[in-house]
Amino acid sequence: MNRLIYILIALSLSSALSFSETSKETVNFPGLELTGTFSVLNPSRLILSSREYKVSYSKSFLGISAFQLGVGLPLRSGLSQIEFYPFAKAGYARNQGTYSLTSQNGETSQADVTLHWVPLTAGLRTEYNIPGFDLIRPFLVLAGGAEWLNQRGETPGLSENFWIPFYNVGLGLSFSDSPYYRDSGFGGFSFSMNFQDGLRRDQETSSFSYDLTVHFFL
């Protein structure tokens, strides 16, 4: 049994050495990236103004789970240590609770409100391959898009849809065996922190999220 273990270890080491010595120029670079992202949203400011009411979610809308699906296209740059990933993704989150309403005449009340959130995002992820250490790669995300917020409640004048453009900035780390060898289809996973801010003055939307993403390659 011990001899068999030694043989397996030797085979693994020899395979790893030949794997690391293979020229990067001959590697089949993946053509498409698919991602699934689990997010925890923490809005620092979320106040939606409908025709009749202003609803503040900021104090209660914390730690909400969301899921996003995305597609990207891995691109090599002129520098061997840098890779670009243009991407697009869509997500969904839902929250229901009792929130404070402020009417146009200043009166406040409480009501049950359901909020559906669908973000549509496009952007660029830039990864840096640390020379001699492919396991962990830091990356920067710059993105923009629009989020659809569907606000529903029994109170007349409360239900309304909102389209809000936004920008997104994120920093994170990718974890996988190597950025160049993805023949198995599994590209590892990544963890990132993202700041998102709305671009409409009449709607106040600003949030911070923690994202865990699983990567697959076709």
BALOBA-1460 file (C-alpha; in Angstrom, 3 decimals):
// residues 218
<rec num="1" residu="m" x="0.000" y="0.000" z="0.000"/>
<rec num="2" residu="n" x="2.803" y="2.436" z="0.886"/>
<rec num="3" residu="r" x="4.550" y="1.708" z="-2.433"/>
<rec num="4" residu="l" x="1.326" y="2.469" z="-4.304"/>
<rec num="5" residu="i" x="1.003" y="5.783" z="-2.460"/>
<rec num="6" residu="y" x="4.592" y="6.715" z="-3.366"/>
<rec num="7" residu="i" x="3.924" y="5.886" z="-7.023"/>
<rec num="8" residu="l" x="0.798" y="8.042" z="-7.066"/>
<rec num="9" residu="i" x="2.646" y="10.945" z="-5.460"/>
<rec num="10" residu="a" x="5.464" y="10.645" z="-8.011"/>
<rec num="11" residu="l" x="2.989" y="10.618" z="-10.891"/>
<rec num="12" residu="s" x="1.213" y="13.663" z="-9.481"/>
<rec num="13" residu="l" x="4.469" y="15.588" z="-9.094"/>
<rec num="14" residu="s" x="5.624" y="14.721" z="-12.599"/>
<rec num="15" residu="s" x="2.264" y="15.774" z="-14.018"/>
<rec num="16" residu="a" x="2.396" y="19.073" z="-12.117"/>
<rec num="17" residu="l" x="5.920" y="19.781" z="-13.388"/>
<rec num="18" residu="s" x="5.010" y="19.088" z="-17.004"/>
<rec num="19" residu="f" x="1.850" y="21.166" z="-16.528"/>
<rec num="20" residu="s" x="3.790" y="24.186" z="-15.263"/>
<rec num="21" residu="e" x="6.425" y="23.918" z="-18.018"/>
<rec num="22" residu="t" x="3.899" y="23.955" z="-20.863"/>
<rec num="23" residu="s" x="4.128" y="27.091" z="-22.959"/>
<rec num="24" residu="k" x="1.254" y="29.493" z="-22.312"/>
<rec num="25" residu="e" x="1.087" y="30.372" z="-25.989"/>
<rec num="26" residu="t" x="-0.014" y="26.841" z="-26.875"/>
<rec num="27" residu="v" x="-2.848" y="26.687" z="-24.360"/>
<rec num="28" residu="n" x="-6.401" y="26.660" z="-25.662"/>
<rec num="29" residu="f" x="-7.829" y="29.866" z="-24.199"/>
<rec num="30" residu="p" x="-11.532" y="29.533" z="-23.255"/>
<rec num="31" residu="g" x="-14.039" y="31.227" z="-25.518"/>
<rec num="32" residu="l" x="-16.846" y="32.066" z="-23.093"/>
<rec num="33" residu="e" x="-17.269" y="32.467" z="-19.347"/>
<rec num="34" residu="l" x="-20.488" y="31.718" z="-17.463"/>
<rec num="35" residu="t" x="-20.901" y="32.932" z="-13.884"/>
<rec num="36" residu="g" x="-23.318" y="32.448" z="-11.042"/>
<rec num="37" residu="t" x="-23.120" y="34.987" z="-8.211"/>
<rec num="38" residu="f" x="-24.597" y="34.916" z="-4.724"/>
<rec num="39" residu="s" x="-24.754" y="38.428" z="-3.241"/>
<rec num="40" residu="v" x="-25.525" y="39.895" z="0.171"/>
<rec num="41" residu="l" x="-26.878" y="43.433" z="-0.298"/>
<rec num="42" residu="n" x="-26.469" y="46.184" z="2.267"/>
<rec num="43" residu="p" x="-28.050" y="49.425" z="1.005"/>
<rec num="44" residu="s" x="-26.487" y="52.434" z="2.691"/>
<rec num="45" residu="r" x="-29.293" y="54.578" z="1.294"/>
<rec num="46" residu="l" x="-32.488" y="53.404" z="-0.415"/>
<rec num="47" residu="i" x="-35.372" y="55.867" z="-0.621"/>
<rec num="48" residu="l" x="-37.902" y="55.543" z="-3.438"/>
<rec num="49" residu="s" x="-40.301" y="58.372" z="-4.290"/>
<rec num="50" residu="s" x="-43.534" y="57.391" z="-6.039"/>
<rec num="51" residu="r" x="-46.307" y="59.723" z="-7.155"/>
<rec num="52" residu="e" x="-47.930" y="59.662" z="-3.708"/>
<rec num="53" residu="y" x="-45.340" y="58.438" z="-1.219"/>
<rec num="54" residu="k" x="-41.694" y="58.413" z="-0.290"/>
<rec num="55" residu="v" x="-40.620" y="55.024" z="1.121"/>
<rec num="56" residu="s" x="-37.402" y="54.655" z="3.108"/>
<rec num="57" residu="y" x="-35.854" y="51.166" z="3.104"/>
<rec num="58" residu="s" x="-32.423" y="52.208" z="4.364"/>
<rec num="59" residu="k" x="-32.744" y="51.140" z="8.006"/>
<rec num="60" residu="s" x="-34.445" y="47.766" z="7.426"/>
<rec num="61" residu="f" x="-33.245" y="46.595" z="4.004"/>
<rec num="62" residu="l" x="-29.981" y="44.993" z="5.183"/>
<rec num="63" residu="g" x="-28.393" y="41.627" z="4.484"/>
<rec num="64" residu="i" x="-30.752" y="40.778" z="1.626"/>
<rec num="65" residu="s" x="-29.764" y="37.793" z="-0.519"/>
<rec num="66" residu="a" x="-29.626" y="38.138" z="-4.298"/>
<rec num="67" residu="f" x="-28.555" y="35.927" z="-7.191"/>
<rec num="68" residu="q" x="-27.048" y="36.941" z="-10.526"/>
<rec num="69" residu="l" x="-26.246" y="35.073" z="-13.746"/>
<rec num="70" residu="g" x="-23.654" y="36.417" z="-16.143"/>
<rec num="71" residu="v" x="-21.735" y="35.774" z="-19.344"/>
<rec num="72" residu="g" x="-18.278" y="37.070" z="-20.221"/>
<rec num="73" residu="l" x="-15.608" y="36.873" z="-22.895"/>
<rec num="74" residu="p" x="-12.010" y="36.288" z="-21.705"/>
<rec num="75" residu="l" x="-9.524" y="38.458" z="-23.596"/>
<rec num="76" residu="r" x="-5.734" y="38.521" z="-23.457"/>
<rec num="77" residu="s" x="-3.959" y="41.848" z="-23.233"/>
<rec num="78" residu="g" x="-0.536" y="42.759" z="-24.568"/>
<rec num="79" residu="l" x="0.810" y="42.041" z="-21.084"/>
<rec num="80" residu="s" x="0.966" y="38.370" z="-20.116"/>
<rec num="81" residu="q" x="0.001" y="39.117" z="-16.493"/>
<rec num="82" residu="i" x="-3.247" y="40.930" z="-17.314"/>
<rec num="83" residu="e" x="-6.532" y="39.519" z="-18.603"/>
<rec num="84" residu="f" x="-9.731" y="41.381" z="-19.477"/>
<rec num="85" residu="y" x="-13.254" y="40.010" z="-19.084"/>
<rec num="86" residu="p" x="-16.034" y="42.088" z="-20.676"/>
<rec num="87" residu="f" x="-19.254" y="40.802" z="-19.143"/>
<rec num="88" residu="a" x="-22.995" y="41.247" z="-18.856"/>
<rec num="89" residu="k" x="-25.243" y="39.905" z="-16.110"/>
<rec num="90" residu="a" x="-28.752" y="40.045" z="-14.675"/>
<rec num="91" residu="g" x="-29.887" y="39.451" z="-11.115"/>
<rec num="92" residu="y" x="-32.884" y="39.226" z="-8.825"/>
<rec num="93" residu="a" x="-33.731" y="39.938" z="-5.189"/>
<rec num="94" residu="r" x="-36.983" y="40.246" z="-3.275"/>
<rec num="95" residu="n" x="-37.841" y="41.723" z="0.099"/>
<rec num="96" residu="q" x="-41.100" y="42.114" z="1.994"/>
<rec num="97" residu="g" x="-41.668" y="44.031" z="5.205"/>
<rec num="98" residu="t" x="-43.318" y="46.912" z="7.022"/>
<rec num="99" residu="y" x="-41.841" y="50.285" z="6.133"/>
<rec num="100" residu="s" x="-42.376" y="53.943" z="6.874"/>
<rec num="101" residu="l" x="-44.312" y="55.941" z="4.258"/>
<rec num="102" residu="t" x="-44.164" y="59.705" z="3.929"/>
<rec num="103" residu="s" x="-46.966" y="61.246" z="1.863"/>
<rec num="104" residu="q" x="-46.573" y="64.354" z="-0.264"/>
<rec num="105" residu="n" x="-48.158" y="66.484" z="2.497"/>
<rec num="106" residu="g" x="-45.637" y="65.213" z="5.065"/>
<rec num="107" residu="e" x="-47.814" y="62.708" z="6.948"/>
<rec num="108" residu="t" x="-46.114" y="59.458" z="7.974"/>
<rec num="109" residu="s" x="-47.612" y="55.984" z="8.270"/>
<rec num="110" residu="q" x="-46.642" y="52.305" z="8.238"/>
<rec num="111" residu="a" x="-47.514" y="49.819" z="5.508"/>
<rec num="112" residu="d" x="-46.556" y="46.396" z="4.202"/>
<rec num="113" residu="v" x="-44.419" y="46.745" z="1.073"/>
<rec num="114" residu="t" x="-42.954" y="44.165" z="-1.317"/>
<rec num="115" residu="l" x="-39.932" y="45.197" z="-3.348"/>
<rec num="116" residu="h" x="-38.568" y="43.290" z="-6.347"/>
<rec num="117" residu="w" x="-35.090" y="44.229" z="-7.590"/>
<rec num="118" residu="v" x="-33.701" y="43.292" z="-11.041"/>
<rec num="119" residu="p" x="-30.273" y="44.763" z="-11.957"/>
<rec num="120" residu="l" x="-28.960" y="44.641" z="-15.536"/>
<rec num="121" residu="t" x="-25.207" y="45.194" z="-15.619"/>
<rec num="122" residu="a" x="-22.425" y="45.380" z="-18.214"/>
<rec num="123" residu="g" x="-18.789" y="46.098" z="-17.532"/>
<rec num="124" residu="l" x="-15.172" y="44.996" z="-17.499"/>
<rec num="125" residu="r" x="-13.287" y="42.810" z="-15.031"/>
<rec num="126" residu="t" x="-9.493" y="43.190" z="-15.140"/>
<rec num="127" residu="e" x="-7.469" y="40.390" z="-13.534"/>
<rec num="128" residu="y" x="-3.782" y="40.430" z="-12.660"/>
<rec num="129" residu="n" x="-1.853" y="37.138" z="-12.759"/>
<rec num="130" residu="i" x="0.839" y="37.213" z="-10.099"/>
<rec num="131" residu="p" x="4.025" y="35.826" z="-11.730"/>
<rec num="132" residu="g" x="4.783" y="32.345" z="-10.425"/>
<rec num="133" residu="f" x="1.606" y="32.197" z="-8.332"/>
<rec num="134" residu="d" x="-1.530" y="31.374" z="-10.331"/>
<rec num="135" residu="l" x="-3.730" y="30.281" z="-7.432"/>
<rec num="136" residu="i" x="-4.922" y="33.776" z="-6.414"/>
<rec num="137" residu="r" x="-5.504" y="36.705" z="-8.779"/>
<rec num="138" residu="p" x="-6.669" y="40.175" z="-7.711"/>
<rec num="139" residu="f" x="-9.128" y="41.964" z="-9.972"/>
<rec num="140" residu="l" x="-10.893" y="45.278" z="-10.491"/>
<rec num="141" residu="v" x="-14.476" y="45.652" z="-11.768"/>
<rec num="142" residu="l" x="-15.845" y="48.768" z="-13.484"/>
<rec num="143" residu="a" x="-19.449" y="48.503" z="-14.623"/>
<rec num="144" residu="g" x="-22.700" y="50.306" z="-15.237"/>
<rec num="145" residu="g" x="-26.288" y="49.515" z="-16.041"/>
<rec num="146" residu="a" x="-29.862" y="49.996" z="-14.903"/>
<rec num="147" residu="e" x="-31.878" y="48.463" z="-12.080"/>
<rec num="148" residu="w" x="-35.614" y="47.820" z="-12.225"/>
<rec num="149" residu="l" x="-37.338" y="48.217" z="-8.866"/>
<rec num="150" residu="n" x="-40.950" y="47.061" z="-8.557"/>
<rec num="151" residu="q" x="-42.647" y="48.434" z="-5.423"/>
<rec num="152" residu="r" x="-45.967" y="46.850" z="-4.427"/>
<rec num="153" residu="g" x="-48.402" y="47.448" z="-1.549"/>
<rec num="154" residu="e" x="-52.099" y="47.591" z="-0.652"/>
<rec num="155" residu="t" x="-51.972" y="51.335" z="0.042"/>
<rec num="156" residu="p" x="-53.418" y="53.281" z="-2.930"/>
<rec num="157" residu="g" x="-50.740" y="55.171" z="-4.850"/>
<rec num="158" residu="l" x="-47.887" y="53.115" z="-3.410"/>
<rec num="159" residu="s" x="-47.327" y="50.591" z="-6.213"/>
<rec num="160" residu="e" x="-44.924" y="51.798" z="-8.878"/>
<rec num="161" residu="n" x="-42.022" y="50.753" z="-11.108"/>
<rec num="162" residu="f" x="-38.646" y="52.500" z="-11.168"/>
<rec num="163" residu="w" x="-35.819" y="52.365" z="-13.701"/>
<rec num="164" residu="i" x="-32.605" y="53.728" z="-12.177"/>
<rec num="165" residu="p" x="-29.230" y="53.882" z="-13.987"/>
<rec num="166" residu="f" x="-26.173" y="53.170" z="-11.861"/>
<rec num="167" residu="y" x="-22.425" y="52.687" z="-11.825"/>
<rec num="168" residu="n" x="-20.520" y="49.952" z="-9.998"/>
<rec num="169" residu="v" x="-16.942" y="49.671" z="-8.709"/>
<rec num="170" residu="g" x="-15.592" y="46.449" z="-7.201"/>
<rec num="171" residu="l" x="-12.419" y="44.819" z="-5.915"/>
<rec num="172" residu="g" x="-11.893" y="41.110" z="-5.423"/>
<rec num="173" residu="l" x="-9.808" y="37.953" z="-5.591"/>
<rec num="174" residu="s" x="-10.164" y="34.983" z="-7.946"/>
<rec num="175" residu="f" x="-9.169" y="31.498" z="-6.811"/>
<rec num="176" residu="s" x="-8.399" y="28.653" z="-9.269"/>
<rec num="177" residu="d" x="-5.642" y="26.238" z="-10.280"/>
<rec num="178" residu="s" x="-4.409" y="28.453" z="-13.105"/>
<rec num="179" residu="p" x="-5.741" y="31.279" z="-15.285"/>
<rec num="180" residu="y" x="-4.479" y="29.494" z="-18.416"/>
<rec num="181" residu="y" x="-5.632" y="25.892" z="-17.998"/>
<rec num="182" residu="r" x="-9.398" y="25.599" z="-18.003"/>
<rec num="183" residu="d" x="-10.051" y="22.573" z="-20.176"/>
<rec num="184" residu="s" x="-12.157" y="21.018" z="-17.400"/>
<rec num="185" residu="g" x="-14.757" y="23.784" z="-17.735"/>
<rec num="186" residu="f" x="-14.565" y="24.824" z="-14.093"/>
<rec num="187" residu="g" x="-12.837" y="28.190" z="-13.616"/>
<rec num="188" residu="g" x="-12.784" y="28.338" z="-9.829"/>
<rec num="189" residu="f" x="-14.535" y="30.964" z="-7.752"/>
<rec num="190" residu="s" x="-14.066" y="34.574" z="-6.720"/>
<rec num="191" residu="f" x="-14.944" y="36.847" z="-3.827"/>
<rec num="192" residu="s" x="-15.504" y="40.571" z="-4.269"/>
<rec num="193" residu="m" x="-16.835" y="43.689" z="-2.569"/>
<rec num="194" residu="n" x="-18.835" y="46.060" z="-4.760"/>
<rec num="195" residu="f" x="-20.116" y="49.595" z="-4.365"/>
<rec num="196" residu="q" x="-23.124" y="50.619" z="-6.464"/>
<rec num="197" residu="d" x="-24.613" y="54.104" z="-6.717"/>
<rec num="198" residu="g" x="-27.718" y="55.281" z="-8.582"/>
<rec num="199" residu="l" x="-27.603" y="58.168" z="-11.056"/>
<rec num="200" residu="r" x="-31.112" y="59.601" z="-10.636"/>
<rec num="201" residu="r" x="-31.486" y="62.619" z="-8.382"/>
<rec num="202" residu="d" x="-35.148" y="61.944" z="-7.599"/>
<rec num="203" residu="q" x="-34.393" y="58.406" z="-6.342"/>
<rec num="204" residu="e" x="-31.766" y="57.677" z="-3.683"/>
<rec num="205" residu="t" x="-30.111" y="54.298" z="-4.236"/>
<rec num="206" residu="s" x="-26.673" y="53.444" z="-2.915"/>
<rec num="207" residu="s" x="-25.533" y="50.014" z="-1.761"/>
<rec num="208" residu="f" x="-22.572" y="47.855" z="-0.807"/>
<rec num="209" residu="s" x="-22.501" y="44.123" z="-1.496"/>
<rec num="210" residu="y" x="-20.417" y="41.026" z="-0.795"/>
<rec num="211" residu="d" x="-20.359" y="38.707" z="-3.814"/>
<rec num="212" residu="l" x="-19.337" y="35.068" z="-4.121"/>
<rec num="213" residu="t" x="-19.078" y="33.941" z="-7.761"/>
<rec num="214" residu="v" x="-18.580" y="30.525" z="-9.373"/>
<rec num="215" residu="h" x="-16.933" y="30.549" z="-12.841"/>
<rec num="216" residu="f" x="-17.401" y="28.074" z="-15.706"/>
<rec num="217" residu="f" x="-15.819" y="28.122" z="-19.164"/>
<rec num="218" residu="l" x="-17.066" y="26.859" z="-22.512"/>
